[in-house]
Amino acid sequence: MQDHLSQTFSALADPTRRAILARLSTGEANVSDLAQPFLGEMSLPAVTKHLQVLEKAGLITKTRKAQWRSCKINGEALKDAADWMEHYRVYWEESFDRLDAYLKTVTAKRTAEGEDQ
């Protein structure tokens, strides 16, 4: 059993699923509309499987009203992934800031030593 964050990143690893999420970021859409851009490359059942992966990861929700199957994005699941990445972004920025400060002191020291000669 994968943890929630692993499921999210696994779902986001596929370019088709990212394209579906990009489309849903503009608003709710039915399955047929979401499948339309991919039908030359893959079948409707293949697109449906991508939607199932996104739904299982909690990235989208699907509703059914008669024959209309609507999908919408679930921003909360994306927020969890963004929060996880933000923690590491801050860590790396701080690391690079420390490296930058160190390199400036080394450069200044070498420049001062060069002037003394």
Backbone as XML, in Angstrom:
<?xml version="1.0"?>
<chain id="A" units="angstrom">
  <residue number="1" name="MET">
    <atom name="N" x="0.848" y="-1.200" z="0.000"/>
    <atom name="CA" x="0.000" y="0.000" z="0.000"/>
    <atom name="C" x="0.879" y="1.244" z="0.000"/>
  </residue>
  <residue number="2" name="GLN">
    <atom name="N" x="0.682" y="2.102" z="-0.994"/>
    <atom name="CA" x="1.451" y="3.331" z="-1.078"/>
    <atom name="C" x="0.867" y="4.381" z="-0.155"/>
  </residue>
  <residue number="3" name="ASP">
    <atom name="N" x="1.731" y="5.230" z="0.368"/>
    <atom name="CA" x="1.226" y="6.353" z="1.141"/>
    <atom name="C" x="0.630" y="7.389" z="0.180"/>
  </residue>
  <residue number="4" name="HIS">
    <atom name="N" x="-0.109" y="8.310" z="0.742"/>
    <atom name="CA" x="-0.842" y="9.294" z="-0.070"/>
    <atom name="C" x="0.086" y="10.126" z="-0.949"/>
  </residue>
  <residue number="5" name="LEU">
    <atom name="N" x="1.193" y="10.575" z="-0.403"/>
    <atom name="CA" x="2.115" y="11.410" z="-1.167"/>
    <atom name="C" x="2.738" y="10.631" z="-2.328"/>
  </residue>
  <residue number="6" name="SER">
    <atom name="N" x="3.060" y="9.368" z="-2.102"/>
    <atom name="CA" x="3.614" y="8.532" z="-3.175"/>
    <atom name="C" x="2.599" y="8.353" z="-4.293"/>
  </residue>
  <residue number="7" name="GLN">
    <atom name="N" x="1.341" y="8.150" z="-3.928"/>
    <atom name="CA" x="0.286" y="8.023" z="-4.948"/>
    <atom name="C" x="0.164" y="9.304" z="-5.753"/>
  </residue>
  <residue number="8" name="THR">
    <atom name="N" x="0.257" y="10.430" z="-5.077"/>
    <atom name="CA" x="0.151" y="11.721" z="-5.760"/>
    <atom name="C" x="1.279" y="11.889" z="-6.765"/>
  </residue>
  <residue number="9" name="PHE">
    <atom name="N" x="2.507" y="11.667" z="-6.329"/>
    <atom name="CA" x="3.639" y="11.845" z="-7.240"/>
    <atom name="C" x="3.634" y="10.807" z="-8.356"/>
  </residue>
  <residue number="10" name="SER">
    <atom name="N" x="3.188" y="9.605" z="-8.066"/>
    <atom name="CA" x="3.081" y="8.582" z="-9.106"/>
    <atom name="C" x="2.063" y="9.010" z="-10.163"/>
  </residue>
  <residue number="11" name="ALA">
    <atom name="N" x="0.949" y="9.547" z="-9.716"/>
    <atom name="CA" x="-0.078" y="10.019" z="-10.654"/>
    <atom name="C" x="0.438" y="11.193" z="-11.477"/>
  </residue>
  <residue number="12" name="LEU">
    <atom name="N" x="1.197" y="12.077" z="-10.855"/>
    <atom name="CA" x="1.725" y="13.251" z="-11.548"/>
    <atom name="C" x="2.878" y="12.922" z="-12.490"/>
  </residue>
  <residue number="13" name="ALA">
    <atom name="N" x="3.436" y="11.721" z="-12.380"/>
    <atom name="CA" x="4.585" y="11.339" z="-13.205"/>
    <atom name="C" x="4.225" y="11.165" z="-14.676"/>
  </residue>
  <residue number="14" name="ASP">
    <atom name="N" x="2.967" y="10.966" z="-14.983"/>
    <atom name="CA" x="2.557" y="10.704" z="-16.363"/>
    <atom name="C" x="2.119" y="11.998" z="-17.055"/>
  </residue>
  <residue number="15" name="PRO">
    <atom name="N" x="2.653" y="12.280" z="-18.249"/>
    <atom name="CA" x="2.298" y="13.528" z="-18.943"/>
    <atom name="C" x="0.824" y="13.610" z="-19.347"/>
  </residue>
  <residue number="16" name="THR">
    <atom name="N" x="0.201" y="12.483" z="-19.635"/>
    <atom name="CA" x="-1.227" y="12.503" z="-19.981"/>
    <atom name="C" x="-2.045" y="12.955" z="-18.775"/>
  </residue>
  <residue number="17" name="ARG">
    <atom name="N" x="-1.707" y="12.430" z="-17.607"/>
    <atom name="CA" x="-2.455" y="12.815" z="-16.400"/>
    <atom name="C" x="-2.198" y="14.277" z="-16.045"/>
  </residue>
  <residue number="18" name="ARG">
    <atom name="N" x="-0.974" y="14.747" z="-16.262"/>
    <atom name="CA" x="-0.710" y="16.176" z="-16.009"/>
    <atom name="C" x="-1.502" y="17.045" z="-16.981"/>
  </residue>
  <residue number="19" name="ALA">
    <atom name="N" x="-1.641" y="16.607" z="-18.219"/>
    <atom name="CA" x="-2.427" y="17.356" z="-19.208"/>
    <atom name="C" x="-3.905" y="17.380" z="-18.803"/>
  </residue>
  <residue number="20" name="ILE">
    <atom name="N" x="-4.385" y="16.274" z="-18.295"/>
    <atom name="CA" x="-5.783" y="16.225" z="-17.829"/>
    <atom name="C" x="-5.974" y="17.194" z="-16.667"/>
  </residue>
  <residue number="21" name="LEU">
    <atom name="N" x="-5.034" y="17.201" z="-15.738"/>
    <atom name="CA" x="-5.125" y="18.141" z="-14.608"/>
    <atom name="C" x="-5.055" y="19.589" z="-15.084"/>
  </residue>
  <residue number="22" name="ALA">
    <atom name="N" x="-4.214" y="19.845" z="-16.071"/>
    <atom name="CA" x="-4.114" y="21.207" z="-16.613"/>
    <atom name="C" x="-5.455" y="21.638" z="-17.192"/>
  </residue>
  <residue number="23" name="ARG">
    <atom name="N" x="-6.104" y="20.728" z="-17.908"/>
    <atom name="CA" x="-7.427" y="21.038" z="-18.474"/>
    <atom name="C" x="-8.438" y="21.290" z="-17.364"/>
  </residue>
  <residue number="24" name="LEU">
    <atom name="N" x="-8.414" y="20.443" z="-16.324"/>
    <atom name="CA" x="-9.367" y="20.592" z="-15.223"/>
    <atom name="C" x="-9.087" y="21.841" z="-14.386"/>
  </residue>
  <residue number="25" name="SER">
    <atom name="N" x="-7.884" y="22.370" z="-14.468"/>
    <atom name="CA" x="-7.589" y="23.597" z="-13.722"/>
    <atom name="C" x="-8.386" y="24.786" z="-14.260"/>
  </residue>
  <residue number="26" name="THR">
    <atom name="N" x="-8.909" y="24.653" z="-15.481"/>
    <atom name="CA" x="-9.730" y="25.718" z="-16.061"/>
    <atom name="C" x="-11.212" y="25.534" z="-15.746"/>
  </residue>
  <residue number="27" name="GLY">
    <atom name="N" x="-11.566" y="24.385" z="-15.155"/>
    <atom name="CA" x="-12.953" y="24.144" z="-14.787"/>
    <atom name="C" x="-13.366" y="22.700" z="-14.993"/>
  </residue>
  <residue number="28" name="GLU">
    <atom name="N" x="-14.496" y="22.383" z="-14.459"/>
    <atom name="CA" x="-15.073" y="21.044" z="-14.525"/>
    <atom name="C" x="-15.276" y="20.614" z="-15.982"/>
  </residue>
  <residue number="29" name="ALA">
    <atom name="N" x="-15.133" y="19.309" z="-16.243"/>
    <atom name="CA" x="-15.327" y="18.790" z="-17.602"/>
    <atom name="C" x="-15.825" y="17.353" z="-17.518"/>
  </residue>
  <residue number="30" name="ASN">
    <atom name="N" x="-16.514" y="16.915" z="-18.569"/>
    <atom name="CA" x="-16.953" y="15.527" z="-18.592"/>
    <atom name="C" x="-15.848" y="14.649" z="-19.177"/>
  </residue>
  <residue number="31" name="VAL">
    <atom name="N" x="-16.002" y="13.351" z="-19.003"/>
    <atom name="CA" x="-14.988" y="12.389" z="-19.424"/>
    <atom name="C" x="-14.730" y="12.490" z="-20.920"/>
  </residue>
  <residue number="32" name="SER">
    <atom name="N" x="-15.771" y="12.623" z="-21.714"/>
    <atom name="CA" x="-15.607" y="12.705" z="-23.170"/>
    <atom name="C" x="-14.778" y="13.923" z="-23.577"/>
  </residue>
  <residue number="33" name="ASP">
    <atom name="N" x="-15.048" y="15.059" z="-22.956"/>
    <atom name="CA" x="-14.281" y="16.269" z="-23.254"/>
    <atom name="C" x="-12.812" y="16.109" z="-22.860"/>
  </residue>
  <residue number="34" name="LEU">
    <atom name="N" x="-12.573" y="15.466" z="-21.726"/>
    <atom name="CA" x="-11.199" y="15.255" z="-21.273"/>
    <atom name="C" x="-10.452" y="14.295" z="-22.189"/>
  </residue>
  <residue number="35" name="ALA">
    <atom name="N" x="-11.168" y="13.321" z="-22.738"/>
    <atom name="CA" x="-10.544" y="12.315" z="-23.596"/>
    <atom name="C" x="-10.253" y="12.844" z="-24.993"/>
  </residue>
  <residue number="36" name="GLN">
    <atom name="N" x="-11.001" y="13.820" z="-25.446"/>
    <atom name="CA" x="-10.927" y="14.310" z="-26.828"/>
    <atom name="C" x="-9.508" y="14.569" z="-27.339"/>
  </residue>
  <residue number="37" name="PRO">
    <atom name="N" x="-8.654" y="15.287" z="-26.612"/>
    <atom name="CA" x="-7.314" y="15.577" z="-27.144"/>
    <atom name="C" x="-6.419" y="14.342" z="-27.299"/>
  </residue>
  <residue number="38" name="PHE">
    <atom name="N" x="-6.781" y="13.245" z="-26.654"/>
    <atom name="CA" x="-5.930" y="12.060" z="-26.641"/>
    <atom name="C" x="-6.426" y="10.934" z="-27.544"/>
  </residue>
  <residue number="39" name="LEU">
    <atom name="N" x="-7.594" y="11.093" z="-28.141"/>
    <atom name="CA" x="-8.217" y="9.981" z="-28.862"/>
    <atom name="C" x="-7.434" y="9.520" z="-30.085"/>
  </residue>
  <residue number="40" name="GLY">
    <atom name="N" x="-6.602" y="10.351" z="-30.661"/>
    <atom name="CA" x="-5.753" y="9.893" z="-31.760"/>
    <atom name="C" x="-4.611" y="9.014" z="-31.280"/>
  </residue>
  <residue number="41" name="GLU">
    <atom name="N" x="-4.228" y="9.208" z="-30.034"/>
    <atom name="CA" x="-3.093" y="8.497" z="-29.458"/>
    <atom name="C" x="-3.495" y="7.288" z="-28.635"/>
  </residue>
  <residue number="42" name="MET">
    <atom name="N" x="-4.675" y="7.336" z="-28.025"/>
    <atom name="CA" x="-5.118" y="6.255" z="-27.139"/>
    <atom name="C" x="-6.627" y="6.133" z="-27.160"/>
  </residue>
  <residue number="43" name="SER">
    <atom name="N" x="-7.105" y="5.021" z="-26.645"/>
    <atom name="CA" x="-8.541" y="4.741" z="-26.641"/>
    <atom name="C" x="-9.222" y="5.440" z="-25.460"/>
  </residue>
  <residue number="44" name="LEU">
    <atom name="N" x="-10.531" y="5.516" z="-25.522"/>
    <atom name="CA" x="-11.308" y="6.077" z="-24.410"/>
    <atom name="C" x="-11.080" y="5.269" z="-23.133"/>
  </residue>
  <residue number="45" name="PRO">
    <atom name="N" x="-11.058" y="3.911" z="-23.193"/>
    <atom name="CA" x="-10.778" y="3.157" z="-21.968"/>
    <atom name="C" x="-9.393" y="3.479" z="-21.367"/>
  </residue>
  <residue number="46" name="ALA">
    <atom name="N" x="-8.413" y="3.778" z="-22.207"/>
    <atom name="CA" x="-7.090" y="4.146" z="-21.691"/>
    <atom name="C" x="-7.155" y="5.485" z="-20.959"/>
  </residue>
  <residue number="47" name="VAL">
    <atom name="N" x="-7.881" y="6.432" z="-21.510"/>
    <atom name="CA" x="-8.047" y="7.726" z="-20.841"/>
    <atom name="C" x="-8.798" y="7.526" z="-19.529"/>
  </residue>
  <residue number="48" name="THR">
    <atom name="N" x="-9.791" y="6.673" z="-19.543"/>
    <atom name="CA" x="-10.567" y="6.372" z="-18.338"/>
    <atom name="C" x="-9.657" y="5.797" z="-17.250"/>
  </residue>
  <residue number="49" name="LYS">
    <atom name="N" x="-8.703" y="4.963" z="-17.637"/>
    <atom name="CA" x="-7.755" y="4.428" z="-16.648"/>
    <atom name="C" x="-6.899" y="5.542" z="-16.050"/>
  </residue>
  <residue number="50" name="HIS">
    <atom name="N" x="-6.497" y="6.496" z="-16.871"/>
    <atom name="CA" x="-5.752" y="7.644" z="-16.345"/>
    <atom name="C" x="-6.603" y="8.412" z="-15.339"/>
  </residue>
  <residue number="51" name="LEU">
    <atom name="N" x="-7.866" y="8.584" z="-15.653"/>
    <atom name="CA" x="-8.775" y="9.281" z="-14.732"/>
    <atom name="C" x="-8.918" y="8.503" z="-13.424"/>
  </residue>
  <residue number="52" name="GLN">
    <atom name="N" x="-8.937" y="7.190" z="-13.499"/>
    <atom name="CA" x="-9.041" y="6.363" z="-12.290"/>
    <atom name="C" x="-7.809" y="6.534" z="-11.403"/>
  </residue>
  <residue number="53" name="VAL">
    <atom name="N" x="-6.637" y="6.608" z="-12.027"/>
    <atom name="CA" x="-5.399" y="6.821" z="-11.262"/>
    <atom name="C" x="-5.459" y="8.173" z="-10.552"/>
  </residue>
  <residue number="54" name="LEU">
    <atom name="N" x="-5.898" y="9.197" z="-11.277"/>
    <atom name="CA" x="-6.013" y="10.536" z="-10.684"/>
    <atom name="C" x="-7.032" y="10.550" z="-9.549"/>
  </residue>
  <residue number="55" name="GLU">
    <atom name="N" x="-8.121" y="9.830" z="-9.733"/>
    <atom name="CA" x="-9.161" y="9.777" z="-8.698"/>
    <atom name="C" x="-8.656" y="9.014" z="-7.476"/>
  </residue>
  <residue number="56" name="LYS">
    <atom name="N" x="-7.990" y="7.902" z="-7.688"/>
    <atom name="CA" x="-7.457" y="7.104" z="-6.576"/>
    <atom name="C" x="-6.437" y="7.902" z="-5.767"/>
  </residue>
  <residue number="57" name="ALA">
    <atom name="N" x="-5.664" y="8.729" z="-6.449"/>
    <atom name="CA" x="-4.680" y="9.584" z="-5.772"/>
    <atom name="C" x="-5.346" y="10.773" z="-5.086"/>
  </residue>
  <residue number="58" name="GLY">
    <atom name="N" x="-6.632" y="10.970" z="-5.342"/>
    <atom name="CA" x="-7.353" y="12.083" z="-4.730"/>
    <atom name="C" x="-7.177" y="13.395" z="-5.453"/>
  </residue>
  <residue number="59" name="LEU">
    <atom name="N" x="-6.598" y="13.356" z="-6.657"/>
    <atom name="CA" x="-6.346" y="14.589" z="-7.394"/>
    <atom name="C" x="-7.576" y="15.106" z="-8.132"/>
  </residue>
  <residue number="60" name="ILE">
    <atom name="N" x="-8.514" y="14.213" z="-8.418"/>
    <atom name="CA" x="-9.779" y="14.631" z="-9.033"/>
    <atom name="C" x="-10.930" y="13.923" z="-8.329"/>
  </residue>
  <residue number="61" name="THR">
    <atom name="N" x="-12.100" y="14.476" z="-8.502"/>
    <atom name="CA" x="-13.324" y="13.812" z="-8.062"/>
    <atom name="C" x="-14.238" y="13.687" z="-9.270"/>
  </residue>
  <residue number="62" name="LYS">
    <atom name="N" x="-14.974" y="12.579" z="-9.307"/>
    <atom name="CA" x="-15.914" y="12.358" z="-10.403"/>
    <atom name="C" x="-17.319" y="12.279" z="-9.822"/>
  </residue>
  <residue number="63" name="THR">
    <atom name="N" x="-18.259" y="12.875" z="-10.542"/>
    <atom name="CA" x="-19.670" y="12.792" z="-10.166"/>
    <atom name="C" x="-20.439" y="12.245" z="-11.355"/>
  </residue>
  <residue number="64" name="ARG">
    <atom name="N" x="-21.590" y="11.721" z="-11.071"/>
    <atom name="CA" x="-22.409" y="11.180" z="-12.152"/>
    <atom name="C" x="-23.844" y="11.681" z="-11.996"/>
  </residue>
  <residue number="65" name="LYS">
    <atom name="N" x="-24.294" y="12.346" z="-13.030"/>
    <atom name="CA" x="-25.683" y="12.812" z="-13.094"/>
    <atom name="C" x="-26.245" y="12.289" z="-14.400"/>
  </residue>
  <residue number="66" name="ALA">
    <atom name="N" x="-27.086" y="11.284" z="-14.313"/>
    <atom name="CA" x="-27.630" y="10.593" z="-15.490"/>
    <atom name="C" x="-26.474" y="10.087" z="-16.344"/>
  </residue>
  <residue number="67" name="GLN">
    <atom name="N" x="-26.371" y="10.508" z="-17.602"/>
    <atom name="CA" x="-25.284" y="10.076" z="-18.474"/>
    <atom name="C" x="-24.052" y="10.983" z="-18.364"/>
  </residue>
  <residue number="68" name="TRP">
    <atom name="N" x="-24.192" y="12.073" z="-17.679"/>
    <atom name="CA" x="-23.116" y="13.058" z="-17.544"/>
    <atom name="C" x="-22.161" y="12.630" z="-16.434"/>
  </residue>
  <residue number="69" name="ARG">
    <atom name="N" x="-20.903" y="12.386" z="-16.792"/>
    <atom name="CA" x="-19.864" y="12.054" z="-15.812"/>
    <atom name="C" x="-18.885" y="13.211" z="-15.774"/>
  </residue>
  <residue number="70" name="SER">
    <atom name="N" x="-18.980" y="13.960" z="-14.717"/>
    <atom name="CA" x="-18.204" y="15.177" z="-14.593"/>
    <atom name="C" x="-16.986" y="14.948" z="-13.703"/>
  </residue>
  <residue number="71" name="CYS">
    <atom name="N" x="-15.889" y="15.608" z="-14.043"/>
    <atom name="CA" x="-14.666" y="15.535" z="-13.252"/>
    <atom name="C" x="-14.262" y="16.945" z="-12.851"/>
  </residue>
  <residue number="72" name="LYS">
    <atom name="N" x="-13.712" y="17.052" z="-11.665"/>
    <atom name="CA" x="-13.154" y="18.341" z="-11.250"/>
    <atom name="C" x="-11.898" y="18.083" z="-10.427"/>
  </residue>
  <residue number="73" name="ILE">
    <atom name="N" x="-11.042" y="19.067" z="-10.437"/>
    <atom name="CA" x="-9.757" y="18.946" z="-9.760"/>
    <atom name="C" x="-9.941" y="19.103" z="-8.254"/>
  </residue>
  <residue number="74" name="ASN">
    <atom name="N" x="-9.129" y="18.389" z="-7.497"/>
    <atom name="CA" x="-9.139" y="18.493" z="-6.045"/>
    <atom name="C" x="-7.834" y="19.160" z="-5.625"/>
  </residue>
  <residue number="75" name="GLY">
    <atom name="N" x="-7.894" y="20.440" z="-5.382"/>
    <atom name="CA" x="-6.702" y="21.209" z="-5.066"/>
    <atom name="C" x="-6.033" y="20.823" z="-3.765"/>
  </residue>
  <residue number="76" name="GLU">
    <atom name="N" x="-6.772" y="20.270" z="-2.837"/>
    <atom name="CA" x="-6.193" y="19.915" z="-1.536"/>
    <atom name="C" x="-5.097" y="18.857" z="-1.677"/>
  </residue>
  <residue number="77" name="ALA">
    <atom name="N" x="-5.307" y="17.861" z="-2.545"/>
    <atom name="CA" x="-4.290" y="16.827" z="-2.763"/>
    <atom name="C" x="-3.035" y="17.429" z="-3.386"/>
  </residue>
  <residue number="78" name="LEU">
    <atom name="N" x="-3.207" y="18.388" z="-4.277"/>
    <atom name="CA" x="-2.055" y="19.063" z="-4.868"/>
    <atom name="C" x="-1.339" y="19.934" z="-3.836"/>
  </residue>
  <residue number="79" name="LYS">
    <atom name="N" x="-2.093" y="20.493" z="-2.910"/>
    <atom name="CA" x="-1.496" y="21.314" z="-1.860"/>
    <atom name="C" x="-0.573" y="20.483" z="-0.991"/>
  </residue>
  <residue number="80" name="ASP">
    <atom name="N" x="-0.948" y="19.242" z="-0.692"/>
    <atom name="CA" x="-0.091" y="18.362" z="0.107"/>
    <atom name="C" x="1.255" y="18.157" z="-0.581"/>
  </residue>
  <residue number="81" name="ALA">
    <atom name="N" x="1.241" y="17.911" z="-1.887"/>
    <atom name="CA" x="2.478" y="17.722" z="-2.639"/>
    <atom name="C" x="3.279" y="19.026" z="-2.676"/>
  </residue>
  <residue number="82" name="ALA">
    <atom name="N" x="2.602" y="20.141" z="-2.884"/>
    <atom name="CA" x="3.279" y="21.442" z="-2.927"/>
    <atom name="C" x="3.916" y="21.767" z="-1.579"/>
  </residue>
  <residue number="83" name="ASP">
    <atom name="N" x="3.229" y="21.452" z="-0.494"/>
    <atom name="CA" x="3.774" y="21.697" z="0.846"/>
    <atom name="C" x="5.032" y="20.867" z="1.077"/>
  </residue>
  <residue number="84" name="TRP">
    <atom name="N" x="5.009" y="19.610" z="0.624"/>
    <atom name="CA" x="6.165" y="18.740" z="0.772"/>
    <atom name="C" x="7.354" y="19.301" z="-0.007"/>
  </residue>
  <residue number="85" name="MET">
    <atom name="N" x="7.099" y="19.745" z="-1.236"/>
    <atom name="CA" x="8.170" y="20.310" z="-2.060"/>
    <atom name="C" x="8.665" y="21.636" z="-1.498"/>
  </residue>
  <residue number="86" name="GLU">
    <atom name="N" x="7.788" y="22.417" z="-0.923"/>
    <atom name="CA" x="8.164" y="23.720" z="-0.364"/>
    <atom name="C" x="9.192" y="23.552" z="0.749"/>
  </residue>
  <residue number="87" name="HIS">
    <atom name="N" x="9.018" y="22.538" z="1.578"/>
    <atom name="CA" x="9.965" y="22.262" z="2.652"/>
    <atom name="C" x="11.375" y="22.089" z="2.084"/>
  </residue>
  <residue number="88" name="TYR">
    <atom name="N" x="11.502" y="21.326" z="1.011"/>
    <atom name="CA" x="12.808" y="21.083" z="0.404"/>
    <atom name="C" x="13.300" y="22.279" z="-0.410"/>
  </residue>
  <residue number="89" name="ARG">
    <atom name="N" x="12.400" y="23.053" z="-0.963"/>
    <atom name="CA" x="12.808" y="24.269" z="-1.665"/>
    <atom name="C" x="13.483" y="25.224" z="-0.684"/>
  </residue>
  <residue number="90" name="VAL">
    <atom name="N" x="12.879" y="25.391" z="0.477"/>
    <atom name="CA" x="13.443" y="26.264" z="1.505"/>
    <atom name="C" x="14.808" y="25.737" z="1.938"/>
  </residue>
  <residue number="91" name="TYR">
    <atom name="N" x="14.917" y="24.431" z="2.149"/>
    <atom name="CA" x="16.194" y="23.838" z="2.547"/>
    <atom name="C" x="17.281" y="24.141" z="1.520"/>
  </residue>
  <residue number="92" name="TRP">
    <atom name="N" x="16.979" y="23.914" z="0.236"/>
    <atom name="CA" x="17.988" y="24.128" z="-0.799"/>
    <atom name="C" x="18.310" y="25.599" z="-0.977"/>
  </residue>
  <residue number="93" name="GLU">
    <atom name="N" x="17.338" y="26.466" z="-0.866"/>
    <atom name="CA" x="17.629" y="27.900" z="-0.972"/>
    <atom name="C" x="18.558" y="28.345" z="0.149"/>
  </residue>
  <residue number="94" name="GLU">
    <atom name="N" x="18.298" y="27.871" z="1.360"/>
    <atom name="CA" x="19.161" y="28.218" z="2.483"/>
    <atom name="C" x="20.569" y="27.657" z="2.277"/>
  </residue>
  <residue number="95" name="SER">
    <atom name="N" x="20.651" y="26.439" z="1.749"/>
    <atom name="CA" x="21.963" y="25.833" z="1.472"/>
    <atom name="C" x="22.720" y="26.642" z="0.428"/>
  </residue>
  <residue number="96" name="PHE">
    <atom name="N" x="22.034" y="27.043" z="-0.634"/>
    <atom name="CA" x="22.685" y="27.847" z="-1.669"/>
    <atom name="C" x="23.078" y="29.221" z="-1.148"/>
  </residue>
  <residue number="97" name="ASP">
    <atom name="N" x="22.262" y="29.798" z="-0.279"/>
    <atom name="CA" x="22.614" y="31.092" z="0.317"/>
    <atom name="C" x="23.879" y="30.969" z="1.157"/>
  </residue>
  <residue number="98" name="ARG">
    <atom name="N" x="24.001" y="29.875" z="1.929"/>
    <atom name="CA" x="25.213" y="29.660" z="2.731"/>
    <atom name="C" x="26.425" y="29.457" z="1.826"/>
  </residue>
  <residue number="99" name="LEU">
    <atom name="N" x="26.241" y="28.690" z="0.750"/>
    <atom name="CA" x="27.339" y="28.465" z="-0.194"/>
    <atom name="C" x="27.765" y="29.787" z="-0.831"/>
  </residue>
  <residue number="100" name="ASP">
    <atom name="N" x="26.800" y="30.602" z="-1.224"/>
    <atom name="CA" x="27.091" y="31.906" z="-1.827"/>
    <atom name="C" x="27.891" y="32.774" z="-0.858"/>
  </residue>
  <residue number="101" name="ALA">
    <atom name="N" x="27.471" y="32.795" z="0.401"/>
    <atom name="CA" x="28.181" y="33.597" z="1.401"/>
    <atom name="C" x="29.604" y="33.082" z="1.582"/>
  </residue>
  <residue number="102" name="TYR">
    <atom name="N" x="29.776" y="31.785" z="1.620"/>
    <atom name="CA" x="31.110" y="31.207" z="1.765"/>
    <atom name="C" x="31.992" y="31.559" z="0.574"/>
  </residue>
  <residue number="103" name="LEU">
    <atom name="N" x="31.451" y="31.409" z="-0.629"/>
    <atom name="CA" x="32.234" y="31.719" z="-1.831"/>
    <atom name="C" x="32.634" y="33.186" z="-1.876"/>
  </residue>
  <residue number="104" name="LYS">
    <atom name="N" x="31.777" y="34.064" z="-1.399"/>
    <atom name="CA" x="32.115" y="35.489" z="-1.353"/>
    <atom name="C" x="33.263" y="35.747" z="-0.393"/>
  </residue>
  <residue number="105" name="THR">
    <atom name="N" x="33.266" y="35.049" z="0.746"/>
    <atom name="CA" x="34.375" y="35.251" z="1.694"/>
    <atom name="C" x="35.677" y="34.706" z="1.129"/>
  </residue>
  <residue number="106" name="VAL">
    <atom name="N" x="35.619" y="33.560" z="0.453"/>
    <atom name="CA" x="36.826" y="32.983" z="-0.158"/>
    <atom name="C" x="37.343" y="33.906" z="-1.257"/>
  </residue>
  <residue number="107" name="THR">
    <atom name="N" x="36.453" y="34.410" z="-2.088"/>
    <atom name="CA" x="36.840" y="35.315" z="-3.174"/>
    <atom name="C" x="37.435" y="36.599" z="-2.608"/>
  </residue>
  <residue number="108" name="ALA">
    <atom name="N" x="36.807" y="37.133" z="-1.576"/>
    <atom name="CA" x="37.314" y="38.369" z="-0.962"/>
    <atom name="C" x="38.686" y="38.127" z="-0.340"/>
  </residue>
  <residue number="109" name="LYS">
    <atom name="N" x="38.860" y="36.978" z="0.283"/>
    <atom name="CA" x="40.139" y="36.641" z="0.909"/>
    <atom name="C" x="41.234" y="36.519" z="-0.145"/>
  </residue>
  <residue number="110" name="ARG">
    <atom name="N" x="40.927" y="35.846" z="-1.261"/>
    <atom name="CA" x="41.914" y="35.683" z="-2.337"/>
    <atom name="C" x="42.249" y="37.033" z="-2.974"/>
  </residue>
  <residue number="111" name="THR">
    <atom name="N" x="41.233" y="37.861" z="-3.139"/>
    <atom name="CA" x="41.456" y="39.187" z="-3.726"/>
    <atom name="C" x="42.350" y="40.001" z="-2.805"/>
  </residue>
  <residue number="112" name="ALA">
    <atom name="N" x="42.092" y="39.948" z="-1.497"/>
    <atom name="CA" x="42.911" y="40.693" z="-0.531"/>
    <atom name="C" x="44.335" y="40.167" z="-0.521"/>
  </residue>
  <residue number="113" name="GLU">
    <atom name="N" x="44.522" y="38.860" z="-0.601"/>
    <atom name="CA" x="45.865" y="38.277" z="-0.634"/>
    <atom name="C" x="46.599" y="38.689" z="-1.897"/>
  </residue>
  <residue number="114" name="GLY">
    <atom name="N" x="45.888" y="38.773" z="-3.011"/>
    <atom name="CA" x="46.494" y="39.186" z="-4.277"/>
    <atom name="C" x="46.938" y="40.627" z="-4.254"/>
  </residue>
  <residue number="115" name="GLU">
    <atom name="N" x="46.219" y="41.472" z="-3.534"/>
    <atom name="CA" x="46.560" y="42.898" z="-3.434"/>
    <atom name="C" x="47.765" y="43.107" z="-2.542"/>
  </residue>
  <residue number="116" name="ASP">
    <atom name="N" x="47.949" y="42.201" z="-1.583"/>
    <atom name="CA" x="49.073" y="42.339" z="-0.652"/>
    <atom name="C" x="50.401" y="42.032" z="-1.330"/>
  </residue>
  <residue number="117" name="GLN">
    <atom name="N" x="50.400" y="41.324" z="-2.422"/>
    <atom name="CA" x="51.651" y="40.915" z="-3.045"/>
    <atom name="C" x="52.226" y="41.967" z="-3.913"/>
  </residue>
</chain>
